[in-house]
Amino acid sequence: MRPKTNRERRVNNLVLYRERMGLTQRHVAGLLGETNTTLISKLEQGTRLPSLLVILKLAIIYRAPVDFLFAQLYEELRSEIREKEDDERQTNAP
């Protein structure tokens, strides 16, 4: 998987889950310990990937597994890893 450029956006389900919980960006920012909504906005727009700590906090706040929040990225990474596993199996097959 090639790295995303600054102009590319990653699709995620953060807005969907935030709205399902009835939360505002300001409320989520506060729960994350942020003083403004800039981080939440960038994450929801897909212009920034969160740290592991923020990912885990978002999963707790939205009461959803990480792979639901970032379904597209999760599927891309899973496919990449499964491909490598298959390649290794074929390489090591008798």
Backbone as XML, in Angstrom:
<?xml version="1.0"?>
<chain id="A" units="angstrom">
  <residue number="1" name="MET">
    <atom name="N" x="0.852" y="-1.172" z="0.000"/>
    <atom name="CA" x="0.000" y="0.000" z="0.000"/>
    <atom name="C" x="0.893" y="1.229" z="0.000"/>
  </residue>
  <residue number="2" name="ARG">
    <atom name="N" x="0.636" y="2.120" z="-0.929"/>
    <atom name="CA" x="1.451" y="3.330" z="-1.002"/>
    <atom name="C" x="0.959" y="4.363" z="-0.005"/>
  </residue>
  <residue number="3" name="PRO">
    <atom name="N" x="1.869" y="5.192" z="0.510"/>
    <atom name="CA" x="1.466" y="6.218" z="1.473"/>
    <atom name="C" x="0.564" y="7.254" z="0.811"/>
  </residue>
  <residue number="4" name="LYS">
    <atom name="N" x="-0.341" y="7.803" z="1.568"/>
    <atom name="CA" x="-1.235" y="8.851" z="1.070"/>
    <atom name="C" x="-0.484" y="10.173" z="1.058"/>
  </residue>
  <residue number="5" name="THR">
    <atom name="N" x="-0.761" y="10.989" z="0.038"/>
    <atom name="CA" x="-0.179" y="12.323" z="0.008"/>
    <atom name="C" x="-1.024" y="13.237" z="0.886"/>
  </residue>
  <residue number="6" name="ASN">
    <atom name="N" x="-0.530" y="14.433" z="1.134"/>
    <atom name="CA" x="-1.246" y="15.377" z="1.987"/>
    <atom name="C" x="-2.631" y="15.723" z="1.442"/>
  </residue>
  <residue number="7" name="ARG">
    <atom name="N" x="-2.792" y="15.670" z="0.128"/>
    <atom name="CA" x="-4.074" y="16.052" z="-0.463"/>
    <atom name="C" x="-5.072" y="14.904" z="-0.498"/>
  </residue>
  <residue number="8" name="GLU">
    <atom name="N" x="-4.603" y="13.690" z="-0.313"/>
    <atom name="CA" x="-5.502" y="12.552" z="-0.331"/>
    <atom name="C" x="-6.176" y="12.392" z="1.022"/>
  </residue>
  <residue number="9" name="ARG">
    <atom name="N" x="-7.384" y="11.879" z="0.957"/>
    <atom name="CA" x="-8.156" y="11.707" z="2.188"/>
    <atom name="C" x="-8.458" y="10.238" z="2.398"/>
  </residue>
  <residue number="10" name="ARG">
    <atom name="N" x="-8.471" y="9.840" z="3.640"/>
    <atom name="CA" x="-8.841" y="8.477" z="4.004"/>
    <atom name="C" x="-10.295" y="8.480" z="4.438"/>
  </residue>
  <residue number="11" name="VAL">
    <atom name="N" x="-11.036" y="7.565" z="3.870"/>
    <atom name="CA" x="-12.445" y="7.440" z="4.219"/>
    <atom name="C" x="-12.545" y="6.709" z="5.554"/>
  </residue>
  <residue number="12" name="ASN">
    <atom name="N" x="-13.393" y="7.230" z="6.440"/>
    <atom name="CA" x="-13.630" y="6.568" z="7.720"/>
    <atom name="C" x="-15.082" y="6.779" z="8.118"/>
  </residue>
  <residue number="13" name="ASN">
    <atom name="N" x="-15.475" y="6.178" z="9.209"/>
    <atom name="CA" x="-16.859" y="6.251" z="9.682"/>
    <atom name="C" x="-16.997" y="7.088" z="10.952"/>
  </residue>
  <residue number="14" name="LEU">
    <atom name="N" x="-16.074" y="7.985" z="11.195"/>
    <atom name="CA" x="-16.083" y="8.752" z="12.440"/>
    <atom name="C" x="-17.310" y="9.654" z="12.570"/>
  </residue>
  <residue number="15" name="VAL">
    <atom name="N" x="-17.688" y="10.327" z="11.494"/>
    <atom name="CA" x="-18.865" y="11.200" z="11.556"/>
    <atom name="C" x="-20.113" y="10.367" z="11.841"/>
  </residue>
  <residue number="16" name="LEU">
    <atom name="N" x="-20.239" y="9.259" z="11.148"/>
    <atom name="CA" x="-21.395" y="8.374" z="11.335"/>
    <atom name="C" x="-21.544" y="7.953" z="12.792"/>
  </residue>
  <residue number="17" name="TYR">
    <atom name="N" x="-20.464" y="7.479" z="13.393"/>
    <atom name="CA" x="-20.526" y="7.018" z="14.773"/>
    <atom name="C" x="-20.711" y="8.173" z="15.761"/>
  </residue>
  <residue number="18" name="ARG">
    <atom name="N" x="-20.089" y="9.315" z="15.477"/>
    <atom name="CA" x="-20.280" y="10.470" z="16.360"/>
    <atom name="C" x="-21.742" y="10.903" z="16.355"/>
  </residue>
  <residue number="19" name="GLU">
    <atom name="N" x="-22.324" y="10.959" z="15.157"/>
    <atom name="CA" x="-23.716" y="11.374" z="15.055"/>
    <atom name="C" x="-24.654" y="10.336" z="15.670"/>
  </residue>
  <residue number="20" name="ARG">
    <atom name="N" x="-24.341" y="9.055" z="15.506"/>
    <atom name="CA" x="-25.159" y="8.011" z="16.135"/>
    <atom name="C" x="-25.182" y="8.150" z="17.652"/>
  </residue>
  <residue number="21" name="MET">
    <atom name="N" x="-24.068" y="8.608" z="18.200"/>
    <atom name="CA" x="-23.986" y="8.794" z="19.653"/>
    <atom name="C" x="-24.594" y="10.129" z="20.090"/>
  </residue>
  <residue number="22" name="GLY">
    <atom name="N" x="-24.959" y="10.971" z="19.117"/>
    <atom name="CA" x="-25.550" y="12.267" z="19.442"/>
    <atom name="C" x="-24.549" y="13.252" z="20.007"/>
  </residue>
  <residue number="23" name="LEU">
    <atom name="N" x="-23.298" y="13.137" z="19.591"/>
    <atom name="CA" x="-22.227" y="13.986" z="20.111"/>
    <atom name="C" x="-21.818" y="15.051" z="19.098"/>
  </residue>
  <residue number="24" name="THR">
    <atom name="N" x="-21.364" y="16.168" z="19.603"/>
    <atom name="CA" x="-20.794" y="17.203" z="18.744"/>
    <atom name="C" x="-19.278" y="17.003" z="18.681"/>
  </residue>
  <residue number="25" name="GLN">
    <atom name="N" x="-18.654" y="17.644" z="17.704"/>
    <atom name="CA" x="-17.196" y="17.603" z="17.634"/>
    <atom name="C" x="-16.596" y="18.184" z="18.911"/>
  </residue>
  <residue number="26" name="ARG">
    <atom name="N" x="-17.186" y="19.223" z="19.428"/>
    <atom name="CA" x="-16.669" y="19.862" z="20.647"/>
    <atom name="C" x="-16.719" y="18.888" z="21.826"/>
  </residue>
  <residue number="27" name="HIS">
    <atom name="N" x="-17.803" y="18.137" z="21.935"/>
    <atom name="CA" x="-17.934" y="17.182" z="23.027"/>
    <atom name="C" x="-16.863" y="16.092" z="22.912"/>
  </residue>
  <residue number="28" name="VAL">
    <atom name="N" x="-16.692" y="15.546" z="21.708"/>
    <atom name="CA" x="-15.681" y="14.503" z="21.499"/>
    <atom name="C" x="-14.290" y="15.060" z="21.787"/>
  </residue>
  <residue number="29" name="ALA">
    <atom name="N" x="-14.021" y="16.263" z="21.315"/>
    <atom name="CA" x="-12.717" y="16.896" z="21.580"/>
    <atom name="C" x="-12.474" y="16.987" z="23.082"/>
  </residue>
  <residue number="30" name="GLY">
    <atom name="N" x="-13.480" y="17.387" z="23.824"/>
    <atom name="CA" x="-13.345" y="17.488" z="25.274"/>
    <atom name="C" x="-13.060" y="16.144" z="25.917"/>
  </residue>
  <residue number="31" name="LEU">
    <atom name="N" x="-13.750" y="15.091" z="25.458"/>
    <atom name="CA" x="-13.512" y="13.756" z="25.998"/>
    <atom name="C" x="-12.094" y="13.268" z="25.697"/>
  </residue>
  <residue number="32" name="LEU">
    <atom name="N" x="-11.542" y="13.737" z="24.574"/>
    <atom name="CA" x="-10.170" y="13.371" z="24.206"/>
    <atom name="C" x="-9.131" y="14.257" z="24.898"/>
  </residue>
  <residue number="33" name="GLY">
    <atom name="N" x="-9.599" y="15.291" z="25.595"/>
    <atom name="CA" x="-8.669" y="16.201" z="26.261"/>
    <atom name="C" x="-8.159" y="17.300" z="25.356"/>
  </residue>
  <residue number="34" name="GLU">
    <atom name="N" x="-8.824" y="17.517" z="24.242"/>
    <atom name="CA" x="-8.435" y="18.580" z="23.309"/>
    <atom name="C" x="-9.156" y="19.868" z="23.694"/>
  </residue>
  <residue number="35" name="THR">
    <atom name="N" x="-8.537" y="21.007" z="23.406"/>
    <atom name="CA" x="-9.141" y="22.292" z="23.748"/>
    <atom name="C" x="-9.986" y="22.861" z="22.614"/>
  </residue>
  <residue number="36" name="ASN">
    <atom name="N" x="-9.835" y="22.310" z="21.403"/>
    <atom name="CA" x="-10.656" y="22.758" z="20.274"/>
    <atom name="C" x="-10.981" y="21.567" z="19.376"/>
  </residue>
  <residue number="37" name="THR">
    <atom name="N" x="-11.729" y="21.813" z="18.311"/>
    <atom name="CA" x="-12.221" y="20.723" z="17.454"/>
    <atom name="C" x="-11.332" y="20.448" z="16.240"/>
  </residue>
  <residue number="38" name="THR">
    <atom name="N" x="-10.190" y="21.089" z="16.160"/>
    <atom name="CA" x="-9.330" y="20.938" z="14.981"/>
    <atom name="C" x="-8.969" y="19.481" z="14.717"/>
  </residue>
  <residue number="39" name="LEU">
    <atom name="N" x="-8.526" y="18.767" z="15.737"/>
    <atom name="CA" x="-8.139" y="17.365" z="15.560"/>
    <atom name="C" x="-9.324" y="16.536" z="15.076"/>
  </residue>
  <residue number="40" name="ILE">
    <atom name="N" x="-10.475" y="16.695" z="15.705"/>
    <atom name="CA" x="-11.655" y="15.913" z="15.339"/>
    <atom name="C" x="-12.029" y="16.190" z="13.891"/>
  </residue>
  <residue number="41" name="SER">
    <atom name="N" x="-12.006" y="17.440" z="13.505"/>
    <atom name="CA" x="-12.327" y="17.823" z="12.129"/>
    <atom name="C" x="-11.378" y="17.166" z="11.132"/>
  </residue>
  <residue number="42" name="LYS">
    <atom name="N" x="-10.091" y="17.222" z="11.402"/>
    <atom name="CA" x="-9.102" y="16.627" z="10.500"/>
    <atom name="C" x="-9.250" y="15.112" z="10.432"/>
  </residue>
  <residue number="43" name="LEU">
    <atom name="N" x="-9.540" y="14.487" z="11.563"/>
    <atom name="CA" x="-9.732" y="13.039" z="11.572"/>
    <atom name="C" x="-10.965" y="12.660" z="10.766"/>
  </residue>
  <residue number="44" name="GLU">
    <atom name="N" x="-12.064" y="13.375" z="10.984"/>
    <atom name="CA" x="-13.304" y="13.072" z="10.272"/>
    <atom name="C" x="-13.179" y="13.323" z="8.775"/>
  </residue>
  <residue number="45" name="GLN">
    <atom name="N" x="-12.424" y="14.334" z="8.402"/>
    <atom name="CA" x="-12.209" y="14.626" z="6.984"/>
    <atom name="C" x="-11.245" y="13.639" z="6.343"/>
  </residue>
  <residue number="46" name="GLY">
    <atom name="N" x="-10.532" y="12.899" z="7.162"/>
    <atom name="CA" x="-9.584" y="11.923" z="6.648"/>
    <atom name="C" x="-8.259" y="12.508" z="6.227"/>
  </residue>
  <residue number="47" name="THR">
    <atom name="N" x="-7.987" y="13.731" z="6.661"/>
    <atom name="CA" x="-6.711" y="14.355" z="6.290"/>
    <atom name="C" x="-5.613" y="14.054" z="7.296"/>
  </residue>
  <residue number="48" name="ARG">
    <atom name="N" x="-5.994" y="13.401" z="8.399"/>
    <atom name="CA" x="-5.009" y="13.027" z="9.418"/>
    <atom name="C" x="-5.395" y="11.686" z="10.020"/>
  </residue>
  <residue number="49" name="LEU">
    <atom name="N" x="-4.388" y="10.862" z="10.273"/>
    <atom name="CA" x="-4.622" y="9.607" z="10.982"/>
    <atom name="C" x="-4.344" y="9.821" z="12.457"/>
  </residue>
  <residue number="50" name="PRO">
    <atom name="N" x="-5.183" y="9.258" z="13.316"/>
    <atom name="CA" x="-4.972" y="9.440" z="14.755"/>
    <atom name="C" x="-3.855" y="8.548" z="15.282"/>
  </residue>
  <residue number="51" name="SER">
    <atom name="N" x="-3.329" y="8.930" z="16.429"/>
    <atom name="CA" x="-2.360" y="8.084" z="17.132"/>
    <atom name="C" x="-3.108" y="6.869" z="17.671"/>
  </residue>
  <residue number="52" name="LEU">
    <atom name="N" x="-2.368" y="5.866" z="18.086"/>
    <atom name="CA" x="-2.989" y="4.672" z="18.668"/>
    <atom name="C" x="-3.825" y="5.036" z="19.883"/>
  </residue>
  <residue number="53" name="LEU">
    <atom name="N" x="-3.324" y="5.913" z="20.724"/>
    <atom name="CA" x="-4.049" y="6.335" z="21.916"/>
    <atom name="C" x="-5.398" y="6.968" z="21.545"/>
  </residue>
  <residue number="54" name="VAL">
    <atom name="N" x="-5.398" y="7.841" z="20.550"/>
    <atom name="CA" x="-6.637" y="8.495" z="20.120"/>
    <atom name="C" x="-7.581" y="7.485" z="19.480"/>
  </residue>
  <residue number="55" name="ILE">
    <atom name="N" x="-7.048" y="6.556" z="18.694"/>
    <atom name="CA" x="-7.889" y="5.521" z="18.092"/>
    <atom name="C" x="-8.612" y="4.732" z="19.177"/>
  </residue>
  <residue number="56" name="LEU">
    <atom name="N" x="-7.891" y="4.325" z="20.196"/>
    <atom name="CA" x="-8.500" y="3.548" z="21.273"/>
    <atom name="C" x="-9.547" y="4.370" z="22.022"/>
  </residue>
  <residue number="57" name="LYS">
    <atom name="N" x="-9.237" y="5.640" z="22.270"/>
    <atom name="CA" x="-10.203" y="6.503" z="22.947"/>
    <atom name="C" x="-11.465" y="6.677" z="22.113"/>
  </residue>
  <residue number="58" name="LEU">
    <atom name="N" x="-11.308" y="6.866" z="20.799"/>
    <atom name="CA" x="-12.473" y="7.010" z="19.922"/>
    <atom name="C" x="-13.330" y="5.742" z="19.928"/>
  </residue>
  <residue number="59" name="ALA">
    <atom name="N" x="-12.684" y="4.588" z="19.920"/>
    <atom name="CA" x="-13.427" y="3.325" z="19.974"/>
    <atom name="C" x="-14.235" y="3.239" z="21.271"/>
  </residue>
  <residue number="60" name="ILE">
    <atom name="N" x="-13.666" y="3.723" z="22.359"/>
    <atom name="CA" x="-14.367" y="3.727" z="23.647"/>
    <atom name="C" x="-15.521" y="4.737" z="23.622"/>
  </residue>
  <residue number="61" name="ILE">
    <atom name="N" x="-15.246" y="5.941" z="23.136"/>
    <atom name="CA" x="-16.270" y="6.988" z="23.094"/>
    <atom name="C" x="-17.448" y="6.560" z="22.226"/>
  </residue>
  <residue number="62" name="TYR">
    <atom name="N" x="-17.158" y="6.018" z="21.036"/>
    <atom name="CA" x="-18.212" y="5.651" z="20.087"/>
    <atom name="C" x="-18.757" y="4.245" z="20.310"/>
  </residue>
  <residue number="63" name="ARG">
    <atom name="N" x="-18.136" y="3.532" z="21.279"/>
    <atom name="CA" x="-18.581" y="2.168" z="21.592"/>
    <atom name="C" x="-18.624" y="1.303" z="20.335"/>
  </residue>
  <residue number="64" name="ALA">
    <atom name="N" x="-17.521" y="1.370" z="19.591"/>
    <atom name="CA" x="-17.418" y="0.634" z="18.328"/>
    <atom name="C" x="-15.992" y="0.119" z="18.154"/>
  </residue>
  <residue number="65" name="PRO">
    <atom name="N" x="-15.836" y="-1.048" z="17.545"/>
    <atom name="CA" x="-14.487" y="-1.563" z="17.293"/>
    <atom name="C" x="-13.722" y="-0.660" z="16.316"/>
  </residue>
  <residue number="66" name="VAL">
    <atom name="N" x="-12.434" y="-0.640" z="16.466"/>
    <atom name="CA" x="-11.574" y="0.180" z="15.610"/>
    <atom name="C" x="-11.792" y="-0.147" z="14.142"/>
  </residue>
  <residue number="67" name="ASP">
    <atom name="N" x="-11.954" y="-1.436" z="13.822"/>
    <atom name="CA" x="-12.117" y="-1.798" z="12.412"/>
    <atom name="C" x="-13.447" y="-1.310" z="11.840"/>
  </residue>
  <residue number="68" name="PHE">
    <atom name="N" x="-14.414" y="-0.968" z="12.667"/>
    <atom name="CA" x="-15.649" y="-0.350" z="12.186"/>
    <atom name="C" x="-15.419" y="1.137" z="11.920"/>
  </residue>
  <residue number="69" name="LEU">
    <atom name="N" x="-14.664" y="1.787" z="12.791"/>
    <atom name="CA" x="-14.413" y="3.214" z="12.642"/>
    <atom name="C" x="-13.558" y="3.511" z="11.419"/>
  </residue>
  <residue number="70" name="PHE">
    <atom name="N" x="-12.595" y="2.632" z="11.156"/>
    <atom name="CA" x="-11.666" y="2.819" z="10.036"/>
    <atom name="C" x="-11.752" y="1.619" z="9.092"/>
  </residue>
  <residue number="71" name="ALA">
    <atom name="N" x="-12.954" y="1.310" z="8.632"/>
    <atom name="CA" x="-13.212" y="0.091" z="7.859"/>
    <atom name="C" x="-12.382" y="0.017" z="6.573"/>
  </residue>
  <residue number="72" name="GLN">
    <atom name="N" x="-12.307" y="1.099" z="5.822"/>
    <atom name="CA" x="-11.574" y="1.058" z="4.560"/>
    <atom name="C" x="-10.082" y="0.807" z="4.802"/>
  </residue>
  <residue number="73" name="LEU">
    <atom name="N" x="-9.489" y="1.524" z="5.724"/>
    <atom name="CA" x="-8.075" y="1.333" z="6.031"/>
    <atom name="C" x="-7.834" y="-0.079" z="6.546"/>
  </residue>
  <residue number="74" name="TYR">
    <atom name="N" x="-8.711" y="-0.551" z="7.412"/>
    <atom name="CA" x="-8.590" y="-1.902" z="7.957"/>
    <atom name="C" x="-8.599" y="-2.938" z="6.831"/>
  </residue>
  <residue number="75" name="GLU">
    <atom name="N" x="-9.526" y="-2.797" z="5.896"/>
    <atom name="CA" x="-9.616" y="-3.754" z="4.779"/>
    <atom name="C" x="-8.382" y="-3.677" z="3.887"/>
  </residue>
  <residue number="76" name="GLU">
    <atom name="N" x="-7.882" y="-2.480" z="3.627"/>
    <atom name="CA" x="-6.668" y="-2.327" z="2.820"/>
    <atom name="C" x="-5.483" y="-3.029" z="3.480"/>
  </residue>
  <residue number="77" name="LEU">
    <atom name="N" x="-5.320" y="-2.797" z="4.770"/>
    <atom name="CA" x="-4.208" y="-3.406" z="5.500"/>
    <atom name="C" x="-4.362" y="-4.913" z="5.595"/>
  </residue>
  <residue number="78" name="ARG">
    <atom name="N" x="-5.581" y="-5.375" z="5.843"/>
    <atom name="CA" x="-5.823" y="-6.821" z="5.934"/>
    <atom name="C" x="-5.510" y="-7.504" z="4.608"/>
  </residue>
  <residue number="79" name="SER">
    <atom name="N" x="-5.951" y="-6.922" z="3.502"/>
    <atom name="CA" x="-5.671" y="-7.481" z="2.179"/>
    <atom name="C" x="-4.175" y="-7.539" z="1.905"/>
  </residue>
  <residue number="80" name="GLU">
    <atom name="N" x="-3.483" y="-6.464" z="2.262"/>
    <atom name="CA" x="-2.036" y="-6.401" z="2.065"/>
    <atom name="C" x="-1.330" y="-7.510" z="2.851"/>
  </residue>
  <residue number="81" name="ILE">
    <atom name="N" x="-1.718" y="-7.693" z="4.098"/>
    <atom name="CA" x="-1.090" y="-8.705" z="4.944"/>
    <atom name="C" x="-1.437" y="-10.106" z="4.456"/>
  </residue>
  <residue number="82" name="ARG">
    <atom name="N" x="-2.694" y="-10.353" z="4.098"/>
    <atom name="CA" x="-3.092" y="-11.685" z="3.603"/>
    <atom name="C" x="-2.331" y="-12.036" z="2.318"/>
  </residue>
  <residue number="83" name="GLU">
    <atom name="N" x="-2.129" y="-11.036" z="1.467"/>
    <atom name="CA" x="-1.356" y="-11.248" z="0.241"/>
    <atom name="C" x="0.076" y="-11.682" z="0.563"/>
  </residue>
  <residue number="84" name="LYS">
    <atom name="N" x="0.691" y="-10.987" z="1.497"/>
    <atom name="CA" x="2.055" y="-11.327" z="1.904"/>
    <atom name="C" x="2.104" y="-12.724" z="2.519"/>
  </residue>
  <residue number="85" name="GLU">
    <atom name="N" x="1.103" y="-13.057" z="3.325"/>
    <atom name="CA" x="1.049" y="-14.400" z="3.910"/>
    <atom name="C" x="0.944" y="-15.459" z="2.823"/>
  </residue>
  <residue number="86" name="ASP">
    <atom name="N" x="0.101" y="-15.206" z="1.831"/>
    <atom name="CA" x="-0.056" y="-16.153" z="0.729"/>
    <atom name="C" x="1.239" y="-16.297" z="-0.055"/>
  </residue>
  <residue number="87" name="ASP">
    <atom name="N" x="1.917" y="-15.177" z="-0.301"/>
    <atom name="CA" x="3.194" y="-15.213" z="-1.015"/>
    <atom name="C" x="4.221" y="-16.038" z="-0.250"/>
  </residue>
  <residue number="88" name="GLU">
    <atom name="N" x="4.263" y="-15.869" z="1.067"/>
    <atom name="CA" x="5.197" y="-16.621" z="1.893"/>
    <atom name="C" x="4.881" y="-18.113" z="1.868"/>
  </residue>
  <residue number="89" name="ARG">
    <atom name="N" x="3.598" y="-18.453" z="1.923"/>
    <atom name="CA" x="3.211" y="-19.857" z="1.866"/>
    <atom name="C" x="3.637" y="-20.498" z="0.548"/>
  </residue>
  <residue number="90" name="GLN">
    <atom name="N" x="3.432" y="-19.768" z="-0.544"/>
    <atom name="CA" x="3.809" y="-20.298" z="-1.851"/>
    <atom name="C" x="5.311" y="-20.439" z="-1.978"/>
  </residue>
  <residue number="91" name="THR">
    <atom name="N" x="6.046" y="-19.500" z="-1.426"/>
    <atom name="CA" x="7.504" y="-19.532" z="-1.464"/>
    <atom name="C" x="8.043" y="-20.700" z="-0.654"/>
  </residue>
  <residue number="92" name="ASN">
    <atom name="N" x="7.415" y="-20.985" z="0.459"/>
    <atom name="CA" x="7.887" y="-22.037" z="1.361"/>
    <atom name="C" x="7.256" y="-23.406" z="1.098"/>
  </residue>
  <residue number="93" name="ALA">
    <atom name="N" x="6.367" y="-23.480" z="0.100"/>
    <atom name="CA" x="5.717" y="-24.767" z="-0.207"/>
    <atom name="C" x="6.718" y="-25.725" z="-0.833"/>
  </residue>
  <residue number="94" name="PRO">
    <atom name="N" x="6.576" y="-27.016" z="-0.508"/>
    <atom name="CA" x="7.525" y="-28.011" z="-1.066"/>
    <atom name="C" x="7.389" y="-28.178" z="-2.559"/>
  </residue>
</chain>
